[in-house]
Amino acid sequence: MESVVEEVMFLADIGNTHCHIFDGERVEHLLHEDALKKYGDRAFSYISVNSALENQIISRTQWKNISEEMRLEGAYVTMGVDRRALCLSHSDGIFVDAGSAITVDMMEGGKYLGGFIYPGLKAMLNAYATISPALKTEFNRSITLSKIPATTKDGISYGIIAPIKALIESHSKGKQLYFTGGDGKFLAHFFDNAIYDETLVFRGMQKVIKG
């Protein structure tokens, strides 16, 4: 009997500057133009927060926009489609997407409870430099929260991470923490009950597609 090979479902999450492509196993991060050139002839399902790119996608690709299908009970009207897809990946938990902004969203029993938004780590670090040239520094990714910092670099790094950790933990109440995004893996290591998974948005999309 001839075996049936399941066709790979290519998915894309289109942001303001990058296309994040998922082939079922790994995630590839490409600039918009590079993604269109490389994958324009493939059949994709995608979500997008970049309306300015829509005409190019329609004219140059076979991609299908499924953003309107990302329906999340309890979500507010202007909630980003990428955040909706992220929350759809699991019915319960707290979801942290740490990119240019840090979004924190809560789910319970398949319903969206609410969330909050921080500037991203890079944006917060740059904000210090606007206060004084003396506060322009790099982020210390080896920072520990177990002791008070004794340098400007560590003080700023601590001042950014500690409040984020405290606020997320104040809302966690034993819920599973899920992290994704460019700084997600770094932030996740500050929490005991944390899972980092860069495919979460795509898992939510897959759930919707498969019904």
C-alpha positions as CSV (number, residue, x, y, z in Angstrom):
1,M,0.0,0.0,0.0
2,E,1.4,3.4,-1.0
3,S,2.1,5.7,1.9
4,V,0.6,9.2,1.9
5,V,3.1,12.0,2.7
6,E,1.4,15.0,4.5
7,E,2.1,18.3,2.7
8,V,4.1,20.8,4.7
9,M,2.0,23.7,5.8
10,F,4.0,26.9,5.4
11,L,3.0,29.7,7.7
12,A,4.1,33.4,8.0
13,D,3.8,36.0,10.7
14,I,4.4,39.4,9.1
15,G,5.6,42.2,11.3
16,N,6.6,45.7,10.7
17,T,10.2,44.9,9.5
18,H,10.4,41.1,9.2
19,C,8.6,38.1,8.0
20,H,8.8,35.1,10.3
21,I,8.4,31.9,8.3
22,F,7.5,28.5,9.8
23,D,7.9,25.3,7.8
24,G,6.6,23.0,10.5
25,E,10.0,22.4,12.1
26,R,11.9,25.7,12.3
27,V,11.4,29.4,12.2
28,E,13.2,31.6,9.7
29,H,13.4,35.4,10.1
30,L,13.7,37.4,6.9
31,L,13.3,41.0,5.8
32,H,10.1,41.5,3.8
33,E,11.7,41.7,0.4
34,D,13.9,38.6,1.0
35,A,10.8,36.6,2.1
36,L,8.8,37.6,-1.0
37,K,11.7,36.6,-3.3
38,K,12.4,33.3,-1.6
39,Y,8.9,32.1,-0.9
40,G,6.6,34.0,-3.3
41,D,5.8,30.9,-5.4
42,R,4.8,28.8,-2.4
43,A,1.3,28.4,-0.9
44,F,1.4,30.2,2.5
45,S,-1.2,31.0,5.1
46,Y,-0.2,34.2,6.9
47,I,-1.1,36.8,9.5
48,S,0.1,40.4,9.3
49,V,0.2,43.6,11.2
50,N,1.7,45.4,8.2
51,S,-1.1,46.7,6.0
52,A,1.4,48.6,3.8
53,L,2.8,45.3,2.5
54,E,-0.5,43.8,1.5
55,N,-0.6,45.0,-2.1
56,Q,2.8,43.5,-2.8
57,I,1.8,40.2,-1.2
58,I,-1.4,40.0,-3.4
59,S,0.5,40.8,-6.6
60,R,3.6,38.8,-6.1
61,T,2.6,35.7,-4.1
62,Q,0.1,32.8,-3.7
63,W,-0.2,33.6,0.1
64,K,-3.5,33.6,1.9
65,N,-4.2,36.1,4.6
66,I,-6.0,34.4,7.6
67,S,-5.7,37.3,10.0
68,E,-9.5,37.6,10.2
69,E,-9.8,34.0,11.3
70,M,-7.7,34.6,14.5
71,R,-10.8,35.0,16.7
72,L,-10.1,35.1,20.4
73,E,-12.9,35.2,23.0
74,G,-12.6,38.2,25.2
75,A,-10.1,40.0,22.9
76,Y,-10.5,43.8,22.4
77,V,-11.0,45.2,18.9
78,T,-7.5,46.7,18.4
79,M,-5.6,43.7,19.8
80,G,-2.8,42.7,17.4
81,V,-3.4,39.6,15.3
82,D,0.0,38.2,16.3
83,R,-1.0,38.5,20.0
84,R,-4.3,36.8,19.3
85,A,-2.5,33.9,17.5
86,L,0.0,33.6,20.4
87,C,-2.8,33.4,23.0
88,L,-4.6,30.8,20.8
89,S,-1.7,28.4,21.2
90,H,-2.8,27.3,24.7
91,S,-6.1,27.7,26.5
92,D,-4.5,28.6,29.8
93,G,-1.4,30.6,30.8
94,I,0.5,33.9,30.6
95,F,2.0,34.7,27.3
96,V,5.1,37.0,27.0
97,D,6.2,38.2,23.5
98,A,9.5,40.0,24.0
99,G,10.4,41.9,20.9
100,S,10.5,45.6,20.1
101,A,7.7,45.8,22.6
102,I,7.0,43.3,25.4
103,T,3.4,42.2,25.5
104,V,2.1,40.2,28.5
105,D,-1.3,38.5,28.0
106,M,-3.4,36.2,30.2
107,M,-5.6,33.3,29.2
108,E,-7.9,31.1,31.2
109,G,-10.3,28.4,30.0
110,G,-9.8,29.5,26.4
111,K,-10.8,33.1,27.2
112,Y,-8.6,36.2,27.0
113,L,-8.5,38.0,30.4
114,G,-6.4,41.0,29.5
115,G,-2.8,42.0,29.4
116,F,-0.3,44.9,29.4
117,I,2.6,46.2,27.2
118,Y,6.1,47.3,28.1
119,P,8.7,48.9,25.8
120,G,11.2,46.3,24.6
121,L,14.6,45.9,26.3
122,K,16.4,47.9,23.6
123,A,13.8,50.7,23.8
124,M,14.1,50.9,27.5
125,L,17.9,50.9,27.3
126,N,17.9,53.7,24.7
127,A,15.6,55.7,27.0
128,Y,18.3,56.0,29.6
129,A,20.7,57.5,27.1
130,T,18.2,60.3,26.4
131,I,18.3,61.3,30.1
132,S,22.1,61.7,30.2
133,P,25.1,60.6,28.2
134,A,26.5,59.1,31.4
135,L,23.6,56.6,31.3
136,K,24.4,55.3,27.7
137,T,25.5,51.7,28.2
138,E,25.1,48.2,26.9
139,F,22.7,45.7,28.5
140,N,24.4,43.2,30.9
141,R,22.8,39.9,29.9
142,S,24.6,38.1,32.7
143,I,22.8,40.3,35.3
144,T,21.6,38.6,38.5
145,L,18.7,39.8,40.6
146,S,20.0,38.2,43.7
147,K,22.1,41.2,44.7
148,I,22.0,45.0,44.4
149,P,24.1,46.3,41.5
150,A,27.3,48.3,42.0
151,T,27.8,49.8,38.5
152,T,25.8,51.9,36.1
153,K,25.6,49.2,33.6
154,D,24.3,46.7,36.1
155,G,22.1,49.2,37.8
156,I,20.3,50.0,34.5
157,S,20.1,46.3,33.5
158,Y,18.7,45.4,37.0
159,G,16.3,48.4,36.8
160,I,14.8,47.1,33.5
161,I,14.5,43.4,34.4
162,A,13.4,43.5,38.1
163,P,10.1,45.4,37.5
164,I,9.2,43.3,34.6
165,K,9.8,40.1,36.6
166,A,7.9,41.5,39.6
167,L,4.8,42.5,37.7
168,I,4.6,39.3,35.7
169,E,4.9,37.2,38.8
170,S,2.3,39.3,40.6
171,H,-0.2,38.2,37.9
172,S,1.0,34.6,37.4
173,K,-0.8,33.0,40.4
174,G,0.7,29.6,39.5
175,K,-0.2,29.8,35.8
176,Q,2.2,28.5,33.2
177,L,4.4,31.2,31.7
178,Y,5.1,31.0,27.9
179,F,7.8,33.2,26.3
180,T,8.5,33.9,22.7
181,G,10.1,36.7,20.7
182,G,13.7,37.8,20.2
183,D,14.4,38.5,23.9
184,G,12.0,35.8,25.1
185,K,14.6,33.2,25.8
186,F,16.7,35.6,27.8
187,L,13.7,36.8,29.9
188,A,12.4,33.3,30.5
189,H,15.5,32.3,32.5
190,F,14.5,34.7,35.3
191,F,11.4,32.7,36.0
192,D,11.0,29.2,37.5
193,N,7.8,28.3,35.7
194,A,8.7,29.4,32.2
195,I,8.7,27.7,28.8
196,Y,10.4,29.4,25.8
197,D,9.0,28.5,22.4
198,E,9.5,30.6,19.3
199,T,6.8,28.6,17.4
200,L,3.9,29.7,19.7
201,V,2.3,32.1,17.3
202,F,2.4,29.4,14.6
203,R,0.9,26.8,16.9
204,G,-2.1,29.2,17.4
205,M,-2.4,29.6,13.6
206,Q,-2.3,25.8,13.1
207,K,-5.1,25.3,15.7
208,V,-7.3,27.8,13.8
209,I,-6.5,26.2,10.4
210,K,-7.2,22.7,11.6
211,G,-10.3,23.8,13.4
